[in-house]
Amino acid sequence: MAKTKATGATKLGRDSQPKYLGVKLTDGQKVKVGNIIIRQRGTKFLPGKNVKKGKDDTLYALKEGIIKFATRRKRKFDKSQRIAKVVNVEMP
């Protein structure tokens, strides 16, 4: 007797589609209004000047300019600190 049906569907082939996360534009590159700078899950990078965070934590430009990355100490409400990467768009 067969363990499975003869026409049984395979249990393989149910992989999810890639999400294409990461940094899309780097430091010193020109950016236009609405361009996506970083796609991320969670807030690994924080929005700075002229940058806004979307509902899926995507960072995008509010103004035209040049991208600058910086690191800052971010203090949490429980007074612990972490070093955060901040993305800014500066006017040329």
TAQUI-V991844 format. One record per helix or strand. SS is the DSSP state (H for helix, E for strand). FROM is the first residue (numbers start at 1). TO is the last residue. If there is no record, write none. Layout:
BEGIN
ss:SS from:FROM to:TO
ss:SS from:FROM to:TO
END
This chain:
BEGIN
ss:E from:22 to:23
ss:E from:30 to:31
ss:E from:36 to:39
ss:E from:45 to:47
ss:E from:51 to:53
ss:E from:59 to:61
ss:E from:65 to:75
ss:E from:81 to:90
END
